[in-house]
Amino acid sequence: MTAVSKNSAVTYYPGTKKFYLGSLNIEKGADFTHDGNYEQLAKMNPDKEIGDGRIEFIDSGVEMKRQAERQFRQGNLDETSLGNITVIGLLQEVIRREWRDFHAIEGTKKIPVPKLQLDVAITDKFSASKKVPEFVEPDQKTNKFTQANLRLFKNMISIYESDESQLKATIEPLSHEIDQAAGSLGKAANEQIILEQETYTTVASADWGAFTTDHSTTNPLEAIAGVVSTITGNHFRPNVICMHPTVLANYMGNTFISGVGFNVSDATIASGFPLPKYPQLRVVQDVGYTATIAPVFDINTMLLGEGPTTAEAFRNPLQSADGWVIRQWLHPLKVTNDGGRELTTLVA
């Protein structure tokens, strides 16, 4: 990736999948509800491959790209337009690589948050009146609304490379730094999501890996059915179970489970497959989960507020170094405790 000597800044907002000129700081009032107020440079097409239309330049970004190409042919590498394209490339690489090794995000419902905070209305649940006799009025029902308060916070990382490191390296150092930055941001967000997913009311079970002679002593399906019944009774539909690999290994090796409805190829899937013998629950497997528990919940009650991701490039001429600062805004939030339960003591 080409170093730039002028400051460049680009913002990516997942709600529109667009890149905008400048570091649009939501702490200072940036609002993507009406993105026509900002200069649009490019659009991300995540279903396409890099080099095959994944980044599509739009609006003023089209002329910016043409200008950068002209400057590049002339050997001028320090133009702002070229710097902005460099930052767009950096941002899209970070976004693409961020969640490769982390899976907790699969247990969230993503909500684009166009500004620093967003209130989402949540209603309670009520039951219908059953077998209402003739001339008898049904019970009067009304929704009670509460507010789920998404308040975005930011995770940050800074990359700094000297001219010497870029010239002497046998591999391009910035490419390696981008990979590290993506992993660090992904790990930070993954830990924050897990922290929220592990806050449901706990329900004690027993060690799913315990054996007596030639069979397991605990049936995991009874424990799962119990919490599913509770959640369903609260008028939610549980569809996710989160597991550390150790918990999943105990489940798969349990004699009440193994050999029935289990495809051995499932063991090679990192995450996202239906739970054997309980396919209404999708497994979210991640090493970040506590190795003795398994949260079960309705994914609609576990929100992930997604704000913008910004990247700024800068040049320090006194140190002969290029730097990049990346900021990512997000907020994982459990909107109600009634939508889930956390099975505990699953591993001795």
N, C-alpha and C positions, 0 to 999 in steps of 0.2 A: 504494500500500500504506500502511496506517495506521501512523503512528508510535506507539510505546508508551513509557510512562514507567517501567514496572516491568521488572525483569529477567525474561526468558523464555528457555527453552532446550528444544530438541527434538532427538532423535536419530533418524536413519533408518538401518535395516539392510537391505541388498538381499537378504539370505538369506531374510527373511520378508516383505519389501516392506511393512514397518510403520513407523509413527512412534511414538516413545516419549517420555514426559514426562522432561525433564531432559537434561543433557549427560552421557551415560553414557560415562565415560572408560575405555577398555579398558586404558590404562596403569595404572589404579588398580584393575583387577580385574573390570571389567564383562565379562559372559559371556552371549552370546545363545543358548547351547546350549539353555537353558530360559528362554524369554522370559516365562514366566508370573511371573517375579520382578519384572518391570518394568511400569509403568503404560502400557498401550497406548491411544493416542489415535486413530489413523487407519490406514487401509490404502491403499496405492498400487495402482491398477489401470492399468498402463501401456498396455494395449490400448485404453483409452477416452480420449476427448477431454476437455480441460479444460472444466468446467461440465457434463459429461455422465457424472458418476460416476467421474472419474479419482481423486479423493480421497474415500474413504468413511470417515466417522467411526465408530469402534467403541468398545465398552466405555465407559470414563470420558470418552472424547472426545465421545460423544453429548451428555452433560450439559454438558460444557465448551462445546460449540457453542451449545446452547440458552442458557446463561448469557451467553455473549458477545453473542448476538442481543438478549437482554433489556437488557443494559448499553448496547449500541449505540443501541437505540431511546430509551433514557433520556439519551443524549448523553454517556455516560461512556466515554471511549476509553482509559482507563489500567488497565483490569482485566487481571489476569494471564491469564485465559482468552482474552481477545481477543488478547493478546500472543502466546500460544502458537499460535493460529490463524495469526497473521501470520507467525510463524517457519516453520510447516508450509508455508505458501504460498511463502515464500522458498526453502525447501529443495527443494520439488518443482519449482520453476522452474529452480533451478541444476542439478538432476539431469536435467531434460528437455532443457536447452540444452547441457549440457556437451560432448557428443560430436558436435555437429552438423557441425563442420569437421575432425574428427580421426578417423582410421580404424584406427590400429594395434591398437585393442582388438578388431577383427574377427579378428585373428590370435592370439587367446588363448582358452583355455578357462577360463571364470569359475568360481572356487571360493569359495563363501561361507566366511568365516573368522569364527567367532563370538566369538573372543577374540584377545588380542594375538599369539599364535603358534599354529601348527597344524602337526603333522608328518604328511605324506602318504606312505604306504608305496608304494615303487616297486620293481617286480620286474624282474630281468634277463630276457633272452629265451633260449630254447634250441631246438634242432632235434630233430625226430623221427628215430628210427633207420629207415633205408630198406632195403627188401628183406631183412628179417631171415630168415635160413635157419631151417629146422626144427630145433627143440631148442636153438637159440642164444638166449641172453638178450639183450634190447636193452640199450643203454647206460643206466645209471642217471642220471636227471636230477632236479634239485631247484632250486627257485627260490632265488635270493639276493636278499634284501631290503635296500634302502637307504632312507634317509629324505630326502624333500624337505622342507626346513625353510622354511615360510612364516612370516616375521617381519614383521608389518605396520609400516609407517612412515606418517607423516602429512604431507600437504600442507595448507597453511593460507592463508587470505586474510581480510583484515579490510576491512569497508565502514564508512565514517563519513560522515554527512551532517548539516550544521547545519540548524537550523530555517529560517534565511534561504534556504538553497539550495532547500529543499523548498517554501517559500512563493513564491519569486520565479521559479522555473523555469517555462518554457513547456511543458516535458515533465516527467513525474514522474521526478526524478533517481534514485530508488531502483531503478526498473525498468531504467534504463540501467546502474546499478552491478551489478545482478544479472546482466545480460548479460555485463558485463566479468568478473565473478567466475567465472561458468560457463566462459567462454573461457580464463581464466587457469588454473583448476584442470584443465580438459581438456588444455591445452597441456603443463602440468607432467607429468600422468600419461602423456600420449602420448609425451613424450620419454623417460620412464623405461621404458615398455614397449619402445620401439624400441631403446634401449640394450641391453636383454636379448635381443631378437630378433636382434641383429647380433653375437652371440657364438659362433655355430656355427663349426666348422672351415671354413676358407676353401678354395675350389677355384678356381684361376685359369681364366678363359675367355679371350675376346678381344672386341674392340669389336663389338657387335652392329649398330652403325650404319655400319661401314666399308664402302665401295663400291669395286669395280674395274669401270671402264667403266659397265656397265648392271646389275650385279648385286652382291649382298652377298657379302662374303668369308668370313663366319662364319655357320654354321647354329646358331641358338640352341637348336634342338630336340636337337642332339647334346649340348650342355652340360647341358641340363636332364635328358635321359635318363640321363646319366652319374651325376648326383647322386641322382636318383630310384632308380637301380639300387643305389647304395651304401646309401641309407637303407632301402630295401626289404630288402636283404641283412642289415641289422641288425634285421630283424623289425618295422619300423615302416611306416606307410602315409602317405607325404607327401601333403598335401592343400591346402597353402597356399604361395603365393609372394608375397613382399613386394617392392614396387617403388616407387621414386621415379618421378614422371611422366616424367622424362628417360629412364630405363631402359625404361619402358613404351613411350615414343615410338620408341625405337630398335628395340624388339621388333616393334611394329606396322608400322614402315616397312621392316623387313627383307624382302628379296625371297623368302626361304624361307617367310615367313609371310603377307605381304600378298596379298590376292585369294583366299585359300583359307580358308574357315571363319571369316572375319572379317566381322561385321556392323558397318557404320559407326556404328550407334547405340551400340555398346559404348564408343566413344571419349567419349561424353557421360556415361557412368556413372562416378561418383566412385570407387567401389570395390565389390568383392563379386561380380564377374562371372567366369565360367569363362575361363581363359586360352585364347585361340584356338589351335587345333591341339593343345592339351594340356589338355582340359577337366577332367581329374581334379584339376588345381590351380586353386584359387580365388584370384583376384588381390586382394591387399590393397594399395591404392595410397594413399600419403600423402607429402606434401612433406617430412616429417621424416626420411625414410629417406636414407641416404647415396646420392648420385646416381650411383654407379658399381657398386653391388652389388645382389644379389637373394637374400635368404635363402629357402630352400626347406625346409619341415619338416612334421612331423606335429603338428597343432594340439594333440593330447593331451599333447605334451611341453612346451608353453608355457602355463603356468598364470598366471592373474591372481587372486591372493588379494584378495577384496573384504571389507573391514570396514565399520564404520558410518561415516556422515557426520553430523556434529553441527553445529548452528547455535545460537548464543547471541545474544540481543538484550540491549542494555543502554542506559541513558540516562545522559548526563552533564549534570546540571542546571546546573553551573557554566559549561559551554560552550554550553548550549542545543543539544545535538546528540544524535542517535541513532546507535548503532553496532551492527554485527553481525559476529561472528567465525564463520567456517566452517572446519571441520576434516574432512578426508577421509582415511581409512585404506585402504591398499592395498599390494600387493607383487607385481610381475611376477617370475616365476621360471621359468627353463629347468631342467627336471628331469633331462635327460640330453643329452649332446652327440650320442649315436648317432641321435637322432631328426631330425637336420637337417644341412644343409650350406649354406654361403654362397658363391654364385657372385660372383666379383670381376672387376674390369677390364672391365666391360660397356660403359663409355663412355670414349672417348679423352679 
